[in-house]
Amino acid sequence: MAASLIRLHFHDCFVQGCDASILLDETPTIVSEKTALPNLGSVRGYGIIEDAKRELEKTCPGVVSCADILAVAARDASTLVGGPSWTVKLGRRDSTTASHTLAETDLPGPFDPLTRLISGFANKGLSTRDMVALSGAHSIGQAQCFLFRDRIYSNESDIDAGFASTRRRQCPQEDQNGNLAPLDLVTPNQLDNNYFKNLRQRKGLLQSDQVLLSGGSTDDIVLEYSNSPRAFASDFAAAMIRMGDISPLTGSNGIIRMTINKTGKKGANTDAAPRDEERTLDLKYSEALRKARPLQVLNLMELAEFRTVYELTVSDSLSSEELSEFFY
């Protein structure tokens, strides 16, 4: 589930920003992103976000956004599988709209060439290095057979023959399109730099993975990460923070949804807090996150982190610029 939660945040942020639009169901006025091809039948984790939201509404109703729950859940999912942690900014608000069209066009695909991957991330304000680091999330998770069938039966020089033969056992040339295979056979449940070691051995499962080491501009980054787990972990965390900064709704923009998949009644929770109350709301927000432990799957905010932010904020020992490191 860790891979699914990271992917859910990623697929949210790449479509009209980190606004929880991916969670909205179909309505007469909303064409849901859930039914877009990159999401249909493959995006999971909605139930965990729903459980977290339900608990947070009990503790601090109308304060915690679904967009922030997605961001914090992705961070905690990373740490649960041995990946890095990072400080998640708080204060995003939720959208009242979704974009099925952008979900079809803006999300990177498993068959994309390197140039398209680079330009797609650049369009979101992310560097080529960010793109390679974020691709390392494919150290965990699985892919459906139809997404890599052509690659393992291609007999091309960019795939290890033994690796292709092994993958064919669970992915026949016809039928069984939905058969799942781990993206990384060696450490499938560990978010680490083995993904990049696989690429050096021509064992990237998806075409969009292997193109990162194909004689192009990203080769040196792949080689660096394959040799340095520390460099990968540091850059992955930094890239996740930058990705979480993609077009957030703040201030009077957006709403705080009462449930993850509906915008609620017209006018509900739409009033923005006055500037002099924002810090108080953010503290309530952090406390609610700290208390939420849905199904004992996620620890959405560690107590030590909350106490640090709380004590520093209350004592006014941080300037507004320094506080911006924690909150939007």
N, C-alpha and C positions, 0 to 999 in steps of 0.2 A: 504493500500500500504506500510505502514511502515514495516510490517512483511516481505513483499516480498523483500524490499530493503536490509534488514538485511540478509535475507536468500540468496540473490543473491551474496552478498559479501562473505558469509560463503561458499557457493558452489563453488565460484571462488577460494578461498584460499586453500581449501582442495584438489584441483586438480592441480598439478604441481605449486603450490604457488599462491600468490596474483598478478596475471599477466593479468587479464581480458581475459583469454582464454575462459571463459564461454560465452563471447559475440560474438565470431567468428562464422560466418555462414559456412555452408557446401560448400566446393569447391572440385575440382578434387584432391587436395592434402591435404585437411583438412576434417577429420571426426568430425563434430561438437559435442561439449559436450551438446548442446541443446537437442539432440535426445537421450541422455542416459536416461535410465529409471528413475533415481532419479530427472531428470530435465524435462522430456517430459510432456508437458501439465500442469505443476505445477509451474515452475519458471516464475515469472513475474517481471515487472519493467524495461524491456529493453527500453521502450519508454522514460521514465524519464531520464535514463542515456544518451540516444541519444540526447534528448533536451539539457541537460547540456553540452554535448560535442560540440554540434553545437554552442551554445552561447560562449563557451570558445574559440573555434576556431576563432570566430569573434574578440574577444578581444586580444587573445594571441596565434596566430596560431603555431602549432607544439611544444608546450611546456607542456601542461597539458595531462597527461596520463589517459587512461580509467581506469586503475587499481586504480589510486588515486581518481578518481571520485567515483568509487564504495565504497572505504573506507570512504570517507567523507560523501557520501550519507547515508551509514549505520549509522554513528554517528548522523547525523542530524535527520534521521528517528527515532532513539531512543528517542531523546529529544522531538520530536513532539508528542510522545505518553506517555510522562511523565517519560521516562527512563533516565538513567544517560548520561552525556556528557563526552568526553575525548579528549585529544590532539591527533590529527591524524598526524603521520609522513608523510611527503611529499617527493616525489622523486622516486616512483616506475616507472618502464617502462613497456610497453606492450609486450606480447609474439607474435610471428608470427606463433605459433602452438597451437593446442588444443589436448586434450587426451580423446577421447570417452571412451577408455578402463579404464583409471583411474577414470573417472566419474562413471563408473559402479562398481568399486571395492573399492574406497577410501572414498566415502561419507557414513556416518552412515545411517542406515536404521531404519524404524519404528518398525521392529520386532527384532532388535539386542538385544542379552543378555547383561548384564552388563559387562562381561569380554571383549566382543568384542568392546563395546563402549569405555572402558578404554584404550584398546590397540590401537584402531583406532586413538584416540586423542593423545596418547603417541607417535605414529608414526609421528605425526606432531609437536612434541615438546611441547605439551600441557599437563598439569597435570590433574589428576582426579578432582581436585577442579575446574580447568578451564572448564572441560567438564560439570560438574554439573551447574556451573554458566551460561555457554552458553546455556545449555538446558532451562534455564529460559526464553529464547526468545520465548518459546512456551506459554508464558503468553498472547501473541497476535497471530493472524493468524488463519488459518483454515486448516482442514485436509479433504481429500476425504474419502468417506464412505468405500471403499474397504481396506483402510489402517487400519481401526479399527473395521471392522465388526466382525472378529473372536473374538476379545476381548469382545465386548459387548454382544455376544451371547454364550460366553463360560461357564457362570455360575461358574466361578472360584472364589476362596476366595479373590483374590487380586483386585476385583472390587466391588464397592458399588452397590447393587441391584437396588436401586432407580435411581442412575445415569445411569446404563446400560439401564433400562427401558425407561428413558427419551431420551437417545441417539438413541434408536431403532426406534423412531417415524420418524426420517429423514433418517434412514439407514435400509431398509428392508433386509431380508436374501438373497434375490436374486434381481438382476438388480440395477439400479440407483447407479452404482459404483461411479459416479462423484459427488454425492450429498455432499455439503460442510457442515461442522459443526465447530463451534468455538472450539479451543483447550481449552479455559477457558470460562466457561459459566458466571462467576461472573463479571469479569472485562475484557471482550474480547478486548477492545480497549485501554488498559492501560498496559504498560510494568512495571510490579510490581512483588512482591513476592507471589502473590496469587496462582501462579502456584505450588509453594511448599506446600502451605496450602491444595491445592487440592490433592496432593499426600498423605498427612497425612490422608485424608478422603477416600483414595482409588478411587479417581476421576481423575486419569491421563487418558487422552483419548487414547494415543498410548501406546503400550506395552513397547516401549523404554523409555517412560516417567515414568511409574510406577515402572520399575525395579530399578530406582534410590532410591526407598524406599522399599526394599524387603528383609531386613535382611542382606544386604551386606555392603561393605566398604564405600558406599556413604551415608548411612543412617544419620550419624551425620551431614554431610554437609547440607542435605535437611532440617533437623530439625533446624539447625542454621539459614538458610535462611528464613524458614517459620516464625521464631520468630523475625528476624531482617531485615527489608527492607533496612536499611543502609548497612549492611554487604553484602547483595545480590547486591545492586547497585554498591558498590565499587568493588566487585570482578568481576561483569559483565563487567564493564568498563575496568578493568585491563586485563581480558581475551580477550576482543575484541582487545585491543592493541597488545597483544601477538599473536593473530590469524592473525592480519594484518602484522605481521613480518614474516609470513611463506614464506620463499624462494622468496623474492622480486627480480625482475630484476632491477639492478642499473648500473650506470656507462655506459660502452659500451655495456652492455647486453640488448637485446630487442630493441624496437623502441617506438616512440610516434605515435600512429595511428592517421590518419586524420578523420576517422569515426570509430564507435565502433565495427562494425561487419566485417571489412575488414582490411587486412594488408597493403593495399595500393600498389602503384607501387614499383617494386624492387628498393631498395636503397633510397626510400623516407623516410625522417625523421629518418634515421638510424645512423647518425653521433652523437657520444656522445660529450657532451660539455666538453671542457678542464676543469681541476680541478679549475683553477682560475676564471672560468666563472660560476661555478655551483651555487654560492650564488646568483648571479644576476638572473639566470634563476629561482631559487626557489622563489625569491621575485615576479617576474612576474607571476609565477604560483599561488602564494597565492592571488595576486591581482585579477587575472582572476577568481579564485574560489569565491572570495568575491563578484564579480559583477554578477555572474551567479545566476539567479533566474528563472529557467525554469517553466513556467506555474504557477508561484507563489506557487509551491508545496514544493520546498526545498530552504532553505537558506544555500548554500553550505559552506560558510565561514563567520562567524560573523565579522563585522567590527572591533570590539574591539580586537578580537584575532589577526586579520591581523595587526593592528596597533602595537600591542605589539611585534610581531615577527619582523615587519619591522623596528621599531625604535631601538630595541635592536641590530638587525643585522647591520644596517647602522652605528650605533655609535660604533660598535665593542666592546660593553660592555659585550658580551658573548664570552666565549672561544669556540674553536671548539668542545670540549667535551659537553659543555652545549648546543650548537646549534644542536647537534645530537639528542637532545630530540625532536626537531621539524622536522628535515629533515634526510633523509637517506644519 
